[in-house]
Amino acid sequence: MRSSISAALDRAVGLFDEGGLSSGRRVIDVSGDGANNEGRPVLQARENAVAKGVIINGLPLMLKKSGYMDDFGLDLYFRVCVIGGQGSSIVRARDKAQLKEAIKTKIILEVSGIDPSPHPLVQRAQADDCLKGETQWRNRMGN
């Protein structure tokens, strides 16, 4: 199955632009169990959103126990390639038992504005290969 995080980011930014409302904070939450592997590169969409003052937070769902996902490092991918903006963060869920706590933590952090640094499920952003999803899809399909 294909996923386009970049299209989701572009659409969300478009909704902010078209909405006719103003806010002191504009935040997009991205959750998912895979990398961007369709549409334009995710870095382009992220940089466009961040340039417009949008914060992108992530919830990588690392619930599958397959070699593909385990080797992939989805939490690192989200940290490096998806989230962005002042104060952005990820809250990761590695198994179903963590999912409820991860969602609750993410919502509390976003609404309260509390610094998430000390929380064990939360990680801040860093830099790596953000075309992993596209490359793996092409390799898988033989193109």
C-alpha positions in Angstrom: 0.0 0.0 0.0 1.2 3.5 -0.8 1.3 6.5 1.5 1.8 10.1 0.8 2.7 12.1 3.9 3.7 14.9 1.6 0.2 15.1 0.1 -1.3 15.1 3.6 0.9 18.0 4.7 0.2 19.9 1.5 -3.6 19.5 2.0 -3.4 20.5 5.6 -1.5 23.6 4.8 -4.0 24.4 2.1 -6.8 24.1 4.6 -5.1 26.6 6.9 -4.7 29.0 4.0 -8.3 28.5 2.8 -10.0 28.4 6.2 -10.6 32.0 6.7 -9.6 31.7 10.4 -6.5 32.9 12.2 -4.8 31.4 15.2 -1.7 31.9 17.3 -0.6 28.3 16.5 -1.0 26.1 13.5 -0.2 22.5 14.2 -0.5 19.4 11.9 -0.4 16.0 13.5 0.9 13.2 11.4 0.4 9.6 12.5 1.2 6.5 10.5 2.9 3.2 10.1 5.0 3.9 7.1 7.1 6.4 5.2 6.2 8.7 2.3 6.3 6.6 -0.8 4.1 8.5 -3.2 3.8 12.1 -4.3 6.6 14.7 -3.9 9.4 14.2 -1.4 8.3 14.7 2.1 11.1 17.2 2.9 9.7 19.6 0.3 6.2 19.5 1.8 7.6 19.8 5.4 9.8 22.8 4.5 6.9 24.5 2.8 4.7 24.0 5.9 7.4 25.1 8.3 8.1 28.2 6.2 4.4 29.2 6.7 4.8 28.9 10.4 3.2 25.5 10.8 4.4 23.0 13.5 4.3 19.4 12.4 4.2 16.8 15.2 4.3 13.0 14.6 3.0 9.8 16.0 4.9 6.9 14.3 2.9 3.7 14.8 5.5 1.0 15.1 3.1 -1.8 15.9 4.0 -4.3 13.1 6.7 -6.9 13.8 8.1 -7.3 10.3 11.7 -7.1 9.1 10.7 -4.2 6.8 9.5 -1.9 9.6 12.0 -3.0 12.2 14.9 -2.3 9.9 13.3 0.9 8.7 13.5 2.9 11.9 10.1 4.7 11.5 10.6 6.8 14.6 13.9 8.1 13.3 12.3 8.8 9.9 9.6 10.8 11.5 12.1 12.7 13.7 14.3 13.5 10.8 12.0 13.9 7.8 8.5 14.6 8.9 8.2 16.8 12.0 9.3 20.4 12.0 8.8 23.8 13.3 9.4 25.5 16.6 8.8 22.9 19.4 7.9 20.0 17.2 8.1 16.5 18.6 7.1 12.9 18.1 5.5 10.5 20.5 6.1 7.0 19.4 4.1 3.8 20.0 6.1 0.6 19.7 3.3 -1.8 20.7 -0.5 -1.8 21.2 0.0 -1.4 25.0 1.7 2.0 24.4 -0.8 3.3 21.9 -3.4 4.7 24.4 -0.6 6.3 26.5 1.1 7.7 23.4 -2.1 9.3 22.1 -2.9 10.7 25.5 0.6 12.1 26.0 0.6 13.7 22.5 -2.7 15.5 23.1 -1.8 16.7 26.6 1.6 18.0 25.3 0.0 19.9 22.4 -2.8 21.4 24.4 -0.7 22.3 27.4 2.4 23.6 25.8 4.5 21.6 28.3 8.1 20.9 27.3 8.0 17.2 26.2 11.7 16.6 26.6 11.7 14.5 29.8 8.9 12.1 28.6 10.2 8.7 27.6 7.9 8.3 24.6 8.8 11.7 23.1 11.8 12.6 20.9 13.0 15.8 19.3 14.0 16.3 15.7 17.5 15.7 14.0 18.9 14.6 9.9 19.1 11.5 7.7 17.9 10.1 4.4 14.3 11.2 3.8 13.8 9.4 0.6 13.8 6.0 2.3 10.2 5.3 1.6 10.4 6.2 -2.0 13.6 4.2 -2.5 12.3 1.1 -0.7 9.1 1.3 -2.8 11.0 1.5 -6.1 13.3 -1.3 -5.0 10.4 -3.5 -4.0 8.6 -2.8 -7.4 11.8 -3.3 -9.4 12.0 0.2 -10.9 
